[in-house]
Amino acid sequence: MDIVTVPRTVDDLGRPDFVRSAQPAWAKDPELPVNVRRVTLRPGETTAPHNHHDVEVWVVLDGRGEVTSDGRTVQVAAGDAVRLPPLGVHTLHNPAADRPLSFLTFWWEDLAALEAEHDRRSERTAEEGRPVLLLPSFPTPNGELHLGHLAGPFLNADLLRRGLAARGTPVGLLLGTVGHQSQVAAAAQDQGLSFYELAERNTDAIQEALAAAGVAWDVFVRPSSPRYPEIALEVFERLRADGTVTAKAVQSNYCVPCDSWLFEAFVAGACPHCGSYDTAGIECEACALPFADHELLEPSCRNCGTPAEQRELTRYYLPLEPLRERLTGYLRSVSMSARLRSYVDRVLAAPLPDLPVSTVAADGILLPADPSGATAGQRMYSAFELAARYLTAVDDLAGQQGMAGWEEYAQAVRPRTVLFFGFDNAFLRAVVFPAVLGAFTDRLELADTMVCNEFYLLDGQKFSTGRKHAIWGRDAFRPETRDQLRLYLAATSPDIRRRDFSLAQYERFVREELAGQWEGWLASVDDRLRKSFDGRAPEAGSWNREAEQFYGRIRAFASRLAEALRPERFSARAAAREVRDFVAEARRFTEVCEDVLAVQPVSATARTCMALELMAVRALAEAAGPLLPELAARLRGKLGAPAGGTPASWVAPGTAVDLTGPYFVTDALVRSAD
């Protein structure tokens, strides 16, 4: 007889022979079809969030606990058993203050269960009819947008917005400019303007660039939004009242000649983690890891170049370490790329820093002083503002729908949110934003999906406004170039690695692939239709093997493209690849049509092949709309097909079709600002 004994009191945990996790002697039999361990959690302890491909069963032996799997939490007690399917992220928490929690875990490999769960998760959509709010990083209004900006969060958000809308999912794109970043103050100082003069002027330019690129928003929070300071102060006051935000004295950088504190854009220095000098705030642009002001290496004044002194300054802070457990559990449940997941794990492996809440600045939201008066005159720090900017956007959206504010909207609509941001902003967006928002309210669910991109380079170098090494969005996107540039940016999207925009490669793409191959395909379809069917769509007849195969390809194209435009699996590059591969496949099918049309009179099989070619054109028009909205609208009009149709559908027999182009232009290409 083998018995599994468990500690039943806190004192038992101190026995010399106690081990947290042990394999029972009888479970060491190699013939046993399952793996078994006894695990004991101390009071307050939680297992590390994890998932795997095995089936796992937990049997609670003693105590009470909370099991969380894929965001759903249930209470368990001694005698309960829980089956955990493959791939789901799960934890077990012991909420007791004075009693251990012991359980047996059984796990085994079951490939049939793995396949079934994989299929279920692939088919499952987190939308379930709920509205989706898309929240790209708000751009900084210290300048206008270039292609490096647009190729990341903004084009990605617009592609997903159009993809969701095409499936009938309610969706809202929330945009605006960031609150009170010192980069705007520095640029305004250089140009002899006030903060808000420059911010509002550049916000106009930003909106023009977004509109030129075909990015449509439902809400846009401008720098001078009257509602924003009210919401921001409400967030601050609530968190200060409950002790989440406190004041403390810290070492900060100070310039003696300029008689000023040095923060963000006004201080130069190297990252303490990687040594990069691309630092302007509390995180490094190169490695994205956070640092405190006093940790900056070789700090100096950006205005005069003098090395900074370290002086004591009292500021408001929000310590993130006390929020670790909640943040960790939340971040484990978020859908994100492996690149971002590795970054999050790296951040969580170290002590979490204290987030600055106030700063010494001439512009921004004035905060009430702490009881000692040491923080008098300080303004809200831009990183702390992120949650309030989001709440303001949701508040505006609520007003559009006749609701009293963001709280009523959150309760009535229960939206889900998807974040879009660059890797250099990963700490602020993936850690700071949910930490502040989650500490302030639980009425709005935190984002369940994060889409992160890397830097987009221009001819091998970072886009630079200062060096004029840029291509401005307002100049590059024109009605005649919008679609082809959107497709190229998506095809070269810096999703998980830095990608490069080359004018020569873009021109070659337009000239050879679009104006050459795509135009040639559409022209050939139009030519065959005119010569053999008097320009009218035929009715399908007999099918040959190639026709059956191509029909399957049409159906698969629409499905695979839609999959790339789902929040949890979003990929601009995959979407562009599907469109390009489909056109290449359609071009190959033209050879089949040419062969069957070589026999006169026109056969029933030839009618089917011609009808399938038109179906392929319609599939491109219906499915590729998110990437190529102008081309899709033109093709639908030429095919007599209403918007919102099924991609794998016939063009109505007898419909007069004229596919005469051109659809792309090679003489209206973008130019660098160099």
Secondary structure in CASP SS format (residue, H / E / C, confidence):
PFRMAT SS
TARGET T0000
AUTHOR 0000-0000-0000
METHOD secondary structure of the structure
MODEL  1
M C 1.00
D C 1.00
I C 1.00
V C 1.00
T C 1.00
V C 1.00
P C 1.00
R C 1.00
T C 1.00
V C 1.00
D H 1.00
D H 1.00
L H 1.00
G H 1.00
R C 1.00
P C 1.00
D C 1.00
F C 1.00
V C 1.00
R C 1.00
S E 1.00
A E 1.00
Q C 1.00
P C 1.00
A H 1.00
W H 1.00
A H 1.00
K H 1.00
D C 1.00
P C 1.00
E C 1.00
L C 1.00
P C 1.00
V C 1.00
N E 1.00
V E 1.00
R E 1.00
R E 1.00
V E 1.00
T E 1.00
L E 1.00
R C 1.00
P C 1.00
G C 1.00
E C 1.00
T E 1.00
T C 1.00
A C 1.00
P C 1.00
H E 1.00
N C 1.00
H C 1.00
H C 1.00
D C 1.00
V E 1.00
E E 1.00
V E 1.00
W E 1.00
V E 1.00
V E 1.00
L E 1.00
D E 1.00
G C 1.00
R E 1.00
G E 1.00
E E 1.00
V E 1.00
T E 1.00
S E 1.00
D C 1.00
G C 1.00
R E 1.00
T E 1.00
V E 1.00
Q E 1.00
V E 1.00
A E 1.00
A C 1.00
G C 1.00
D C 1.00
A E 1.00
V E 1.00
R E 1.00
L E 1.00
P C 1.00
P C 1.00
L C 1.00
G C 1.00
V C 1.00
H E 1.00
T E 1.00
L E 1.00
H E 1.00
N C 1.00
P C 1.00
A C 1.00
A C 1.00
D C 1.00
R C 1.00
P C 1.00
L E 1.00
S E 1.00
F E 1.00
L E 1.00
T E 1.00
F E 1.00
W E 1.00
W E 1.00
E C 1.00
D C 1.00
L H 1.00
A H 1.00
A H 1.00
L H 1.00
E H 1.00
A H 1.00
E H 1.00
H H 1.00
D H 1.00
R H 1.00
R H 1.00
S H 1.00
E H 1.00
R C 1.00
T C 1.00
A C 1.00
E C 1.00
E C 1.00
G C 1.00
R C 1.00
P C 1.00
V E 1.00
L E 1.00
L E 1.00
L E 1.00
P E 1.00
S C 1.00
F C 1.00
P C 1.00
T C 1.00
P C 1.00
N C 1.00
G C 1.00
E C 1.00
L C 1.00
H E 1.00
L H 1.00
G H 1.00
H H 1.00
L H 1.00
A H 1.00
G H 1.00
P H 1.00
F H 1.00
L H 1.00
N H 1.00
A H 1.00
D H 1.00
L H 1.00
L H 1.00
R H 1.00
R H 1.00
G H 1.00
L H 1.00
A H 1.00
A H 1.00
R C 1.00
G C 1.00
T C 1.00
P C 1.00
V E 1.00
G E 1.00
L E 1.00
L E 1.00
L E 1.00
G E 1.00
T C 1.00
V C 1.00
G C 1.00
H C 1.00
Q C 1.00
S H 1.00
Q H 1.00
V H 1.00
A H 1.00
A H 1.00
A H 1.00
A H 1.00
Q H 1.00
D H 1.00
Q H 1.00
G C 1.00
L C 1.00
S C 1.00
F H 1.00
Y H 1.00
E H 1.00
L H 1.00
A H 1.00
E H 1.00
R H 1.00
N H 1.00
T H 1.00
D H 1.00
A H 1.00
I H 1.00
Q H 1.00
E H 1.00
A H 1.00
L H 1.00
A H 1.00
A H 1.00
A C 1.00
G C 1.00
V C 1.00
A C 1.00
W C 1.00
D C 1.00
V E 1.00
F E 1.00
V E 1.00
R C 1.00
P C 1.00
S C 1.00
S C 1.00
P C 1.00
R H 1.00
Y H 1.00
P H 1.00
E H 1.00
I H 1.00
A H 1.00
L H 1.00
E H 1.00
V H 1.00
F H 1.00
E H 1.00
R H 1.00
L H 1.00
R H 1.00
A H 1.00
D C 1.00
G C 1.00
T C 1.00
V C 1.00
T E 1.00
A E 1.00
K E 1.00
A E 1.00
V E 1.00
Q E 1.00
S E 1.00
N E 1.00
Y E 1.00
C E 1.00
V C 1.00
P C 1.00
C C 1.00
D C 1.00
S E 1.00
W E 1.00
L C 1.00
F C 1.00
E H 1.00
A H 1.00
F H 1.00
V E 1.00
A E 1.00
G E 1.00
A E 1.00
C C 1.00
P C 1.00
H C 1.00
C C 1.00
G C 1.00
S C 1.00
Y C 1.00
D C 1.00
T E 1.00
A C 1.00
G C 1.00
I C 1.00
E E 1.00
C E 1.00
E C 1.00
A C 1.00
C C 1.00
A C 1.00
L C 1.00
P E 1.00
F C 1.00
A C 1.00
D H 1.00
H H 1.00
E H 1.00
L C 1.00
L E 1.00
E E 1.00
P E 1.00
S E 1.00
C E 1.00
R C 1.00
N C 1.00
C C 1.00
G C 1.00
T C 1.00
P E 1.00
A C 1.00
E E 1.00
Q E 1.00
R E 1.00
E E 1.00
L E 1.00
T E 1.00
R E 1.00
Y E 1.00
Y E 1.00
L E 1.00
P E 1.00
L C 1.00
E H 1.00
P H 1.00
L H 1.00
R H 1.00
E H 1.00
R H 1.00
L H 1.00
T H 1.00
G H 1.00
Y H 1.00
L H 1.00
R H 1.00
S H 1.00
V C 1.00
S E 1.00
M C 1.00
S C 1.00
A H 1.00
R H 1.00
L H 1.00
R H 1.00
S H 1.00
Y H 1.00
V H 1.00
D H 1.00
R H 1.00
V H 1.00
L H 1.00
A C 1.00
A C 1.00
P C 1.00
L C 1.00
P C 1.00
D E 1.00
L E 1.00
P E 1.00
V C 1.00
S E 1.00
T E 1.00
V C 1.00
A C 1.00
A C 1.00
D C 1.00
G C 1.00
I C 1.00
L E 1.00
L C 1.00
P C 1.00
A C 1.00
D C 1.00
P C 1.00
S C 1.00
G C 1.00
A C 1.00
T C 1.00
A C 1.00
G C 1.00
Q C 1.00
R E 1.00
M E 1.00
Y C 1.00
S H 1.00
A H 1.00
F H 1.00
E H 1.00
L H 1.00
A H 1.00
A H 1.00
R H 1.00
Y H 1.00
L H 1.00
T H 1.00
A H 1.00
V H 1.00
D H 1.00
D H 1.00
L H 1.00
A H 1.00
G H 1.00
Q H 1.00
Q C 1.00
G C 1.00
M C 1.00
A C 1.00
G C 1.00
W H 1.00
E H 1.00
E H 1.00
Y H 1.00
A H 1.00
Q H 1.00
A H 1.00
V H 1.00
R C 1.00
P C 1.00
R E 1.00
T E 1.00
V E 1.00
L E 1.00
F E 1.00
F E 1.00
G E 1.00
F H 1.00
D H 1.00
N H 1.00
A H 1.00
F H 1.00
L H 1.00
R H 1.00
A H 1.00
V H 1.00
V H 1.00
F H 1.00
P H 1.00
A H 1.00
V H 1.00
L H 1.00
G H 1.00
A H 1.00
F H 1.00
T C 1.00
D C 1.00
R C 1.00
L C 1.00
E C 1.00
L C 1.00
A C 1.00
D C 1.00
T E 1.00
M E 1.00
V E 1.00
C E 1.00
N E 1.00
E C 1.00
F C 1.00
Y E 1.00
L E 1.00
L E 1.00
D C 1.00
G C 1.00
Q E 1.00
K E 1.00
F C 1.00
S E 1.00
T C 1.00
G C 1.00
R C 1.00
K C 1.00
H E 1.00
A C 1.00
I C 1.00
W E 1.00
G H 1.00
R H 1.00
D H 1.00
A H 1.00
F C 1.00
R C 1.00
P C 1.00
E C 1.00
T C 1.00
R H 1.00
D H 1.00
Q H 1.00
L H 1.00
R H 1.00
L H 1.00
Y H 1.00
L H 1.00
A H 1.00
A H 1.00
T C 1.00
S C 1.00
P C 1.00
D C 1.00
I C 1.00
R C 1.00
R C 1.00
R E 1.00
D E 1.00
F E 1.00
S C 1.00
L H 1.00
A H 1.00
Q H 1.00
Y H 1.00
E H 1.00
R H 1.00
F H 1.00
V H 1.00
R H 1.00
E H 1.00
E H 1.00
L H 1.00
A H 1.00
G H 1.00
Q H 1.00
W H 1.00
E H 1.00
G H 1.00
W H 1.00
L H 1.00
A H 1.00
S H 1.00
V H 1.00
D H 1.00
D H 1.00
R H 1.00
L H 1.00
R H 1.00
K H 1.00
S H 1.00
F H 1.00
D C 1.00
G C 1.00
R E 1.00
A C 1.00
P C 1.00
E C 1.00
A C 1.00
G C 1.00
S C 1.00
W C 1.00
N C 1.00
R H 1.00
E H 1.00
A H 1.00
E H 1.00
Q H 1.00
F H 1.00
Y H 1.00
G H 1.00
R H 1.00
I H 1.00
R H 1.00
A H 1.00
F H 1.00
A H 1.00
S H 1.00
R H 1.00
L H 1.00
A H 1.00
E H 1.00
A H 1.00
L C 1.00
R C 1.00
P H 1.00
E H 1.00
R H 1.00
F C 1.00
S C 1.00
A H 1.00
R H 1.00
A H 1.00
A H 1.00
A H 1.00
R H 1.00
E H 1.00
V H 1.00
R H 1.00
D H 1.00
F H 1.00
V H 1.00
A H 1.00
E H 1.00
A H 1.00
R H 1.00
R H 1.00
F H 1.00
T H 1.00
E H 1.00
V H 1.00
C H 1.00
E H 1.00
D H 1.00
V H 1.00
L H 1.00
A C 1.00
V C 1.00
Q C 1.00
P C 1.00
V C 1.00
S C 1.00
A H 1.00
T H 1.00
A H 1.00
R H 1.00
T H 1.00
C H 1.00
M H 1.00
A H 1.00
L H 1.00
E H 1.00
L H 1.00
M H 1.00
A H 1.00
V H 1.00
R H 1.00
A H 1.00
L H 1.00
A H 1.00
E H 1.00
A H 1.00
A C 1.00
G C 1.00
P C 1.00
L C 1.00
L C 1.00
P H 1.00
E H 1.00
L H 1.00
A H 1.00
A H 1.00
R H 1.00
L H 1.00
R H 1.00
G H 1.00
K H 1.00
L H 1.00
G C 1.00
A C 1.00
P C 1.00
A C 1.00
G C 1.00
G C 1.00
T C 1.00
P C 1.00
A C 1.00
S C 1.00
W C 1.00
V C 1.00
A C 1.00
P C 1.00
G C 1.00
T C 1.00
A E 1.00
V C 1.00
D C 1.00
L C 1.00
T C 1.00
G C 1.00
P C 1.00
Y C 1.00
F C 1.00
V C 1.00
T C 1.00
D C 1.00
A C 1.00
L C 1.00
V C 1.00
R C 1.00
S C 1.00
A C 1.00
D C 1.00
END
